[in-house]
Amino acid sequence: MKLMQSMSGRIFGILLLGVVSSTVLTWWLAFGERQKTFEQFRESRAVERAEQLVLALDALPAPSRQAFLATAPRLGLRVTTLPVASSSEAPRSVYAAALSDRLGKRFRVQSLPPDSEGCNSLPAEARSLRGPCEELGITLRDGTELRLTSLPPRGPLPPFRPDFILYLLAFLCSIAVLAYLVARMTTRPLRQLAQAATDLGNDINRPALPERGSTEILQATKAFNAMQSRIRQHIQQRTHMLAAITHDLQTPLTRLRLRLEKVGDTELRDKLIGDLSAMQTMVKEGLDLARSMDSNEALRPMDLDSLLDSVCADAADAGQDVVFSGKSGITVMARPQALRRCLTNLIDNAVKYGQFAKVSLETSSDAGSKFMHIRIRDGGSGIPEDQLQKVFEPFYRTETSRSRDTGGTGLGLTIAQNIAQQHGGSVQLKNLHEGGLEVQLILPAKPA
């Protein structure tokens, strides 16, 4: 279950199981005490009934006792007035001792061996009750000896009331809600920290997390904010250094070009100007690389269909074989200039190394999230499978498709990947069976 794979689901399950287990244990102990209380009450009532019966018989004249026994209600009791062979040395049961304490020293109570006929002579209602059948020998004050056959009632507990199930369900529901709230409250800071880490990969300049909460959460938040600040500082220093170097190189390169124009040897001049043009291209793409690592451009609502149509139209106007198909009709939050630079690099690469570019736009859904797939196919020779990931490294060029003869510097895909990652997406490469290379730019569709 996905619920139990999350921390909040596990905390919820542990809390619910712990509370329910504790409740069941408490109720089991309470019901045990309830059982004992009812048994003690029934035993007390049984002793009290026997006491009342014996006292009534003792108060009546001897001739009237048989008539009284024939009419008196005595559930679970049977008394015979025939003399019994009693022995003062017979062990006394708990029931006999309790009855003796109630009657006092004027009466003698002792336990007798059970008489099966006496127990079977009890009423059917009494025989249906649980408990041992006891035979007691009782001597009245006038010396009359009685045999008392007793079956102390030890019946089951009274049944639960019909609304007990409703109360139990209401209790379990309240415990489940409480456990859910506690689990959510416990894992909320962790979810916020995880989301902040995800957002940090997309935007290094995102606002810092508010520093509040318990001591542990506060400590983790401060550490995360400090880490974000250090990463931002390192990236800015590297970006500024690269931008400064490439920017400062443009001025001497421009002066060098002007001086080369004065070289008299035409062949030498053309070679030197060609090398200088390659250097200027590298400087320009170095600036683009520095800009691709800088995410200061604000997110704005953007019609992705219009952007693609504009980029493809500009490429076609420049004489490139570029075709665009597919519509999404979705307006997303993106950095327009950065995304335009990313698409331009990918289309230029396709035309440069594959003669043409077929651009298509599709949408897909995964785990409730929608993604935009921009596919760019060319007619080139593709890239060796073992180099599909290496081409994203700065200044990396393959021997067949990324050579100096084509003017490539090995930064185009690096810049495109940086921009895609800033938008929470990625760039993927795949060789086509029919020949050519497919570049797929995957971006999460974040509605404006």
Beta strands, then each sheet from edge to edge (+ up, - down):
strand 1: 77-80
strand 2: 108-112
strand 3: 134-139
strand 4: 145-150
strand 5: 300-303
strand 6: 322-325
strand 7: 331-334
strand 8: 357-366
strand 9: 369-377
strand 10: 426-431
strand 11: 437-444
sheet 1: 1+ 4- 3+ 2-
sheet 2: 5+ 7-
sheet 3: 6+ 8+ 9- 11+ 10-
end
